[in-house]
Amino acid sequence: MKKTVAVFFGGQSTEHDISIITAISSVIKPLELTKKYKVVPVYITKSGKWVSDAKLKNVELYRTGRIEELVARAKPVQITFDGGVKFDKQSIDIAFPAMHGSYGEDGSLMGLLRMANIPFVGSDMDASVIAMDKVLAKQVAEANDIPVSKFVFFTRGEILENVADATKRSKAALSFPMFVKPAHLGSSIGITRVMTNDELSNALEVAAYYDEKIVVEEAVPNLIEVTVPLMGNNDIQAALVERPLTHTEDFFDFDTKYINGGGKKGSAKAGAQGYSELPAQLPGDLYDQSVNTAKRLYKAIGASGISRVDLLIDSKKGVIYFNEVNPLPGDLYRHNWRAAGVSSIELVDKLIGYAEEKFAERAKLTTTFSSNFLQQF
């Protein structure tokens, strides 16, 4: 009998549209091609309405705008929790989150699924929270002796109250060029590279529009940027170290990643985020060091299932810095896994297996305790 897999996507996030593509092309289609699963799409609108309909598997629905008509007619999903979870009276065996950013990838959905007592793909709630907070992730890296570039961070309130002071503090701690980033967003949304005080002040205000925590980082000199996709629970498998092909000043903003196709064509290979060198051609043992650093970070934050670790290399010093970790890579980075010998079908099937393995291990834990405490009252 086929297992029923609920695929969650969309959401109240700036990465809503990217989530739709990840869900349909990288999760739902490969899952159905395995012939092992019944797939139930669960679409969360930008306003927070949950709907489920077989038609949601068709990307044309979103491309043509007909999704608005379907959502308007659809009844909200009825959810029942009873030692498991049912959607519209249909039991769900496994959840596959395909959501990016806030209210999904950040641990929010994982906490709900954990309480619903069903296996789910990807990192658990605590690891997701750390991964999606660039400041927390850097602090965990530092605590585990993994180098990070110099950084400072501010709350949204601090910036709105006195952006001049935040600018001054950033300038005192760091040197230009700097990168200003919302701490919790992916897909490079709200990120600005700055070279002057005025640019820094403006960038802080822009980032504060998107997030409640903002991080300012000092740029790494002699930069080689690489990314390492990983999967697994206790035993971690790395795909290929990948090097995005952009100029330093043309950092991977949203348009470079998803709209302009990377801006470079030549002999490079097209990936989820434009054109890149795959595998990365790195001097000396920097390739192996990159894989090792990525795996150390993966373990340090407690990641499981799948993640992508982004690294910054000072090519002259040979120092590898942790940049950030993405607990649900866009498109699952399937182009990279495919190049590493793992097909899209194998990838989703493996991720289902890791979810079940993690669930079985967690089930061995004692989570309740019997006492006579209430008899006192």
C-alpha positions as CSV (number, residue, x, y, z in Angstrom):
1,M,0.0,0.0,0.0
2,K,1.3,3.4,-0.9
3,K,2.3,5.8,1.8
4,T,0.7,9.2,1.8
5,V,3.0,12.1,1.7
6,A,1.8,15.7,2.3
7,V,3.9,18.3,0.5
8,F,3.7,21.7,2.1
9,F,4.5,24.8,0.0
10,G,3.8,28.5,-0.6
11,G,3.5,30.3,2.8
12,Q,3.6,33.8,4.2
13,S,7.1,34.4,3.1
14,T,9.0,36.6,0.7
15,E,10.2,33.3,-0.9
16,H,6.6,32.1,-1.6
17,D,7.1,31.8,-5.4
18,I,10.4,29.9,-5.1
19,S,8.7,27.5,-2.8
20,I,6.0,26.7,-5.4
21,I,8.7,25.8,-8.0
22,T,10.6,23.7,-5.4
23,A,7.5,21.8,-4.5
24,I,6.2,21.0,-7.9
25,S,9.3,20.4,-9.9
26,S,11.7,19.0,-7.3
27,V,9.4,17.2,-4.8
28,I,6.0,16.3,-6.1
29,K,6.9,15.1,-9.6
30,P,9.9,13.0,-8.4
31,L,7.8,11.5,-5.6
32,E,5.1,10.5,-8.0
33,L,7.7,9.0,-10.4
34,T,8.9,6.6,-7.6
35,K,5.4,4.9,-7.8
36,K,5.7,4.4,-4.0
37,Y,3.8,7.4,-2.7
38,K,0.4,9.0,-2.9
39,V,1.2,12.8,-2.9
40,V,-1.2,15.3,-1.3
41,P,-0.3,18.9,-2.1
42,V,-0.9,21.4,0.7
43,Y,-0.7,25.0,-0.5
44,I,-0.5,27.9,2.0
45,T,-1.5,31.2,0.4
46,K,0.3,34.5,1.1
47,S,-2.6,35.4,3.4
48,G,-2.2,32.2,5.4
49,K,-5.1,30.1,4.0
50,W,-4.4,26.3,3.7
51,V,-5.9,24.5,0.7
52,S,-5.4,21.0,-0.8
53,D,-6.5,20.0,-4.3
54,A,-4.9,17.7,-6.9
55,K,-4.9,20.6,-9.3
56,L,-2.3,22.3,-7.2
57,K,0.3,20.0,-8.7
58,N,0.1,21.9,-12.0
59,V,2.5,24.8,-12.3
60,E,0.4,26.3,-15.1
61,L,-2.2,27.2,-12.4
62,Y,0.3,29.6,-10.8
63,R,1.8,30.8,-14.0
64,T,-1.5,31.9,-15.5
65,G,-2.9,33.4,-12.2
66,R,-5.8,30.9,-12.0
67,I,-4.6,29.9,-8.6
68,E,-6.5,32.9,-7.2
69,E,-9.8,31.5,-8.6
70,L,-9.1,28.0,-7.1
71,V,-8.2,29.4,-3.7
72,A,-11.3,31.6,-3.6
73,R,-13.5,28.6,-4.2
74,A,-11.6,26.1,-2.1
75,K,-12.6,25.3,1.5
76,P,-9.8,25.7,4.0
77,V,-8.1,22.4,4.9
78,Q,-9.7,20.7,7.9
79,I,-6.9,19.4,10.2
80,T,-7.4,16.7,12.8
81,F,-4.8,15.8,15.4
82,D,-5.2,12.4,17.1
83,G,-1.8,10.9,17.7
84,G,-1.1,11.6,14.1
85,V,-2.6,14.1,11.6
86,K,-5.4,14.0,9.0
87,F,-6.1,16.5,6.3
88,D,-9.7,16.6,5.3
89,K,-10.1,13.1,7.0
90,Q,-7.2,11.7,5.0
91,S,-4.4,10.3,7.2
92,I,-0.9,11.6,6.4
93,D,2.0,9.2,6.8
94,I,4.9,11.6,6.1
95,A,5.2,15.4,5.7
96,F,7.6,16.9,3.1
97,P,8.0,20.6,3.8
98,A,9.0,22.5,0.6
99,M,8.7,25.9,2.1
100,H,11.4,28.6,2.1
101,G,11.9,31.4,4.6
102,S,9.5,32.5,7.4
103,Y,6.7,30.4,8.8
104,G,8.0,27.2,7.2
105,E,11.7,26.7,6.8
106,D,12.4,28.6,10.1
107,G,11.1,25.8,12.4
108,S,7.5,27.0,12.6
109,L,6.1,24.2,10.6
110,M,8.5,21.6,12.0
111,G,7.3,22.3,15.5
112,L,3.7,21.8,14.4
113,L,4.6,18.5,12.6
114,R,6.5,17.3,15.6
115,M,3.5,17.9,17.9
116,A,1.4,16.1,15.3
117,N,3.6,13.1,15.7
118,I,4.4,12.3,12.1
119,P,7.7,11.9,10.3
120,F,8.8,14.9,8.3
121,V,11.7,15.6,5.9
122,G,14.5,17.9,6.8
123,S,15.9,19.3,10.0
124,D,14.0,19.4,13.3
125,M,12.6,22.5,14.8
126,D,15.7,23.5,16.8
127,A,18.2,23.1,14.0
128,S,15.9,24.9,11.6
129,V,15.6,27.9,14.0
130,I,19.4,28.1,14.2
131,A,20.0,27.6,10.5
132,M,17.5,30.3,9.6
133,D,19.0,32.9,12.0
134,K,22.3,34.0,10.4
135,V,23.5,35.4,13.7
136,L,22.7,32.3,15.7
137,A,24.3,30.1,13.1
138,K,27.5,32.2,13.2
139,Q,27.6,32.1,17.0
140,V,27.2,28.3,16.9
141,A,30.0,28.1,14.3
142,E,32.3,30.3,16.5
143,A,31.5,28.1,19.5
144,N,32.7,25.1,17.5
145,D,35.9,26.8,16.3
146,I,34.6,27.2,12.7
147,P,35.9,30.6,11.4
148,V,33.4,33.3,10.5
149,S,34.0,36.7,9.0
150,K,33.7,39.7,11.3
151,F,30.1,40.7,11.9
152,V,27.8,42.8,14.1
153,F,24.1,42.7,14.4
154,F,21.2,44.9,15.4
155,T,17.5,44.7,16.2
156,R,15.0,46.4,13.9
157,G,14.1,48.7,16.8
158,E,17.7,49.8,17.2
159,I,17.9,50.7,13.5
160,L,14.6,52.5,13.3
161,E,15.3,54.4,16.6
162,N,18.8,55.5,15.6
163,V,20.2,54.4,12.3
164,A,23.1,56.8,12.6
165,D,24.3,55.0,15.8
166,A,24.0,51.6,14.1
167,T,26.0,52.9,11.2
168,K,28.7,54.3,13.5
169,R,28.9,51.0,15.5
170,S,29.2,49.0,12.2
171,K,32.0,51.3,11.0
172,A,33.8,51.0,14.3
173,A,33.8,47.2,14.2
174,L,34.2,46.5,10.5
175,S,35.9,47.8,7.3
176,F,34.3,48.4,3.9
177,P,33.2,46.7,1.8
178,M,30.4,45.3,4.0
179,F,27.2,43.2,3.4
180,V,24.0,44.1,5.2
181,K,21.5,41.3,5.5
182,P,18.2,40.5,7.1
183,A,19.1,37.7,9.6
184,H,16.2,35.3,8.7
185,L,15.7,35.6,4.9
186,G,17.0,33.4,2.2
187,S,17.3,33.9,-1.6
188,S,19.4,37.0,-1.0
189,I,16.4,39.2,-0.5
190,G,17.1,42.5,1.2
191,I,20.9,42.0,1.0
192,T,23.1,45.0,0.0
193,R,26.8,45.4,-0.6
194,V,27.9,48.8,0.7
195,M,31.1,50.9,0.3
196,T,30.2,54.1,2.1
197,N,28.5,55.4,5.2
198,D,25.5,56.6,3.3
199,E,25.1,53.3,1.5
200,L,25.4,51.5,4.9
201,S,22.7,53.7,6.5
202,N,20.4,53.1,3.6
203,A,21.0,49.4,3.5
204,L,20.3,49.1,7.3
205,E,16.9,50.7,6.8
206,V,16.1,48.5,3.8
207,A,17.0,45.3,5.7
208,A,14.9,46.5,8.7
209,Y,11.9,46.6,6.4
210,Y,12.2,42.8,6.0
211,D,13.4,41.5,9.3
212,E,13.5,42.1,13.1
213,K,17.3,41.2,13.2
214,I,19.9,42.6,10.8
215,V,23.5,41.4,10.5
216,V,26.4,43.4,9.0
217,E,29.4,41.4,7.7
218,E,32.8,42.4,6.7
219,A,33.6,41.2,3.2
220,V,36.2,38.4,2.9
221,P,39.2,39.5,0.7
222,N,40.5,37.5,-2.2
223,L,37.1,35.8,-2.2
224,I,36.2,32.4,-3.6
225,E,32.6,31.6,-2.7
226,V,31.5,28.0,-2.6
227,T,28.5,26.0,-1.6
228,V,28.2,22.4,-0.3
229,P,24.9,20.5,-0.5
230,L,24.7,17.8,2.2
231,M,22.2,15.1,3.3
232,G,21.8,12.5,6.0
233,N,21.3,12.2,9.7
234,N,24.2,10.7,11.6
235,D,26.1,9.7,8.4
236,I,26.4,12.8,6.2
237,Q,26.8,12.6,2.4
238,A,28.2,15.5,0.5
239,A,27.3,16.3,-3.1
240,L,29.8,18.4,-5.1
241,V,31.5,21.6,-3.9
242,E,30.0,24.2,-6.3
243,R,31.4,27.7,-7.1
244,P,28.9,30.3,-8.3
245,L,30.4,32.3,-11.2
246,T,29.9,35.9,-10.4
247,H,32.2,38.9,-9.9
248,T,32.7,39.9,-6.3
249,E,30.8,43.1,-6.8
250,D,27.9,41.1,-8.4
251,F,27.0,39.1,-5.4
252,F,24.2,36.6,-5.6
253,D,21.2,38.8,-5.1
254,F,17.7,37.5,-6.0
255,D,17.8,38.5,-9.6
256,T,21.2,36.9,-10.2
257,K,20.0,33.7,-8.6
258,Y,16.5,33.3,-10.2
259,I,15.8,35.9,-12.9
260,N,19.0,36.5,-14.9
261,G,20.2,32.9,-14.9
262,G,23.5,33.9,-13.2
263,G,24.5,36.3,-16.0
264,K,27.3,34.0,-17.2
265,K,27.0,31.3,-19.8
266,G,30.3,30.3,-21.4
267,S,31.3,26.7,-20.5
268,A,29.8,26.8,-17.0
269,K,26.9,24.6,-16.0
270,A,23.5,25.9,-15.3
271,G,22.3,25.2,-11.7
272,A,19.5,26.3,-9.4
273,Q,21.1,29.6,-9.0
274,G,22.5,30.5,-12.4
275,Y,25.8,29.3,-13.8
276,S,28.5,27.8,-11.7
277,E,31.7,25.7,-11.7
278,L,30.7,22.1,-10.8
279,P,32.7,20.7,-9.2
280,A,34.6,23.8,-8.0
281,Q,38.3,23.9,-9.1
282,L,40.0,24.9,-5.9
283,P,43.8,25.1,-5.2
284,G,45.5,22.7,-2.9
285,D,43.3,20.9,-0.4
286,L,40.7,23.6,-0.2
287,Y,38.1,21.3,-1.8
288,D,38.4,18.7,0.9
289,Q,38.6,21.3,3.6
290,S,35.4,22.8,2.3
291,V,33.6,19.5,2.5
292,N,35.0,19.0,6.0
293,T,34.0,22.4,7.2
294,A,30.5,22.0,5.8
295,K,30.0,18.7,7.6
296,R,31.3,20.1,10.9
297,L,28.8,22.9,10.7
298,Y,25.9,20.5,9.7
299,K,26.6,18.5,12.8
300,A,27.2,21.5,15.0
301,I,23.7,22.9,14.4
302,G,22.1,19.5,14.6
303,A,20.9,19.5,10.9
304,S,19.3,16.4,9.4
305,G,17.7,15.3,6.2
306,I,19.1,17.9,3.8
307,S,20.9,21.3,3.9
308,R,23.3,23.5,1.9
309,V,26.3,25.1,3.6
310,D,27.7,28.3,2.0
311,L,31.4,29.1,2.6
312,L,33.7,32.0,1.9
313,I,37.3,31.4,1.1
314,D,40.2,33.8,1.4
315,S,42.2,32.4,-1.5
316,K,45.5,34.0,-0.4
317,K,45.4,33.0,3.2
318,G,43.7,29.7,2.5
319,V,41.1,30.3,5.3
320,I,37.6,29.0,4.9
321,Y,34.9,31.0,6.6
322,F,31.3,29.8,7.3
323,N,28.8,32.1,5.7
324,E,25.3,30.6,6.2
325,V,23.4,27.4,6.1
326,N,20.1,26.8,4.2
327,P,18.0,24.0,5.7
328,L,15.9,23.7,2.6
329,P,17.9,24.5,-0.5
330,G,15.9,26.0,-3.4
331,D,15.1,23.2,-5.9
332,L,16.7,20.9,-3.4
333,Y,19.9,21.7,-5.3
334,R,19.0,18.7,-7.4
335,H,21.3,19.8,-10.3
336,N,24.3,19.3,-8.0
337,W,23.0,16.0,-6.6
338,R,22.4,14.8,-10.2
339,A,26.0,15.7,-11.1
340,A,27.1,13.7,-8.0
341,G,25.3,10.6,-9.2
342,V,22.0,11.0,-7.3
343,S,18.9,11.4,-9.5
344,S,15.9,13.5,-8.5
345,I,13.9,10.4,-7.8
346,E,16.6,8.9,-5.6
347,L,17.0,12.2,-3.8
348,V,13.4,12.5,-2.6
349,D,13.2,8.8,-1.8
350,K,16.4,9.1,0.3
351,L,15.0,12.1,2.1
352,I,11.8,10.2,3.0
353,G,14.0,7.4,4.4
354,Y,16.0,9.9,6.5
355,A,12.7,11.3,7.8
356,E,11.5,7.9,8.9
357,E,14.8,7.1,10.5
358,K,14.8,10.3,12.5
359,F,11.2,9.7,13.6
360,A,12.0,6.2,14.7
361,E,15.0,7.4,16.8
362,R,13.0,10.2,18.4
363,A,10.2,7.6,19.3
364,K,12.7,5.8,21.5
365,L,12.9,8.9,23.8
366,T,10.9,9.1,27.0
367,T,8.8,12.3,26.8
368,T,6.4,11.8,29.6
369,F,6.8,11.1,33.3
370,S,4.3,9.5,35.8
371,S,4.0,11.1,39.2
372,N,1.5,11.6,42.1
373,F,1.9,15.3,41.9
374,L,-1.7,16.0,41.0
375,Q,-2.9,14.0,44.0
376,Q,-1.8,16.8,46.2
377,F,-4.5,19.1,45.0
